[in-house]
Amino acid sequence: MDCGCLHSQLSTTVLVHSKGRIQPPKVRILRCNPQYNLSSLDSLQQSCSRVAVKLKFRSPSEKLRPVQAADIRCDHPQNADLPRYYSRKEKKPFPIPIVELRRAARERMKNRLPKRRVPPPKIGLVIKGLVPLAYNVFNARIIVINNLKRLLKVVPVNGCKWCNEIHVGPVGHPFKSCRGSQASKRKGHHEWGKAVLEDIMVPLESYHLYDRLGKRISHEERFSIPRIPAVVELCIQAGVDIPEYPTKRRRKPIIWTGKNEFVDADESELPDPEPESPKPPILTEIPDVDVELPSSAEETVLLAEETLEAWERMRVGANRLMKMYPVRVCGYCPEVHVGPSGHKAQNCGAHKHQQRNGQHGWQTAVLDDLIPPRYVWHVPDVNQSLQRELRSFYGQAPAVVEVCVQAGAEVPEQYKPTMRFDVGIPSSIKEAEMVV
């Protein structure tokens, strides 16, 4: 029976009492069978391959139960939001909120859980299983740098002369987003010029530690200790040997004499170390004078694909190393320190640094603090410039990814949500005004 015939199938009976009072009518409602008229649902299940719709009906004979809602799942997220922009007056949030850390500490005290075994980095040893990974991350970084030097000969990249914003394309974007000096006089417009490699990969440096468990760097030692790229320092502490930057390698665990005091174990009784297996070769950067232009379009595409693979390999490997070798970041400025605790150099110039006497507010770093991705606007068509009125329809991607995509590489799946590939860009401003 069709559901549309409910109103015509109502039987009403009116009974009149002998004293003239009218009793309320008795209404009988015929329920429709939910098994009919499901052709639209069948077509929905056949047309939607990626969305799973689960509906459960109950038959009239079953007992009454609460109706279950539809379960709609999507395998690939679409139109993901970009990381929030924090001004210089805001402090970075903690990776794990302090409330959660305190709650976890109370649970440990309440349950009296036994302490876990101290990992090798905290007792002075190197995790041998992560040494090949450290070499892989170090070489992946060199591959990205060398390939970007060659791709910049083909793909034009523009940088603003007043702020740190860049744009991948022959012409800079028209958006009024400049935050540099005297931006109000230019009404937020950028002044574009040719960008360099350091604009794409931020040269984030940290102090090199000869002993990662030694005393913290004091303010007086800030000029006597060399500074190297933070990713390189992480790889050195994880097992990469570079003659220019020696580091202390222990063969026996340290002996703790206090909460923050320890002494090295006697290693004189140990036999001479056995010759180790040959370690992977270390790549070197190509000088700017020796950078060659890609010979053909096919070589450019292969170079871009190799760059993307090395970029992902570097980020994934560095994220694994950071779980064992802690990295600290200042909550007010981009200063990074690779080690169990931050240094004591009073060189923080962020907002209200006078109240902290120039000291950094150290907290646990995340991957984007160690390898910051410079987000740029994604250009759907290089031959057409971006329009200011259609800004909300454009997506963004890290500068390294955008350079490789414009060079001919395929877009990785993890960057498609922020690049907004599923958003249709209107052809005109009138069409954009019609979008609700």
Protein Blocks (a to p, Z undefined) as FASTA:
>chain_A
ZZklmmmmcccdddddfkopacddddddddddfkgokllmmmmmmmmmmbccddddddfk
bccddddddddddfbdghiacdddddfkbccddfbafklmmmmmmmmmmnopacddddfk
lnopacfklmmmmmmmmmmmmmmmmmmmmmmmmmccdddfkbccdcedfbdcfbdcbfbe
hklmnnopacdddddfklmmccddddddfblklccddfklmmmpccddfklmmmmmnopa
cfklgcdddfbdcddfbfkbccdddfklpccdddddddddddddddfklpccdfbfklmm
mmmmmmmmmmmmmmmmmmmmmmmmccdddfkbccdcedfbdcfbdcbfbehklmnnopac
dddddfklmmccddddddfblkbccdfklmmmpccddfklmmmmmnopacdfklmmmnop
mbccdfbfklmmmpZZ
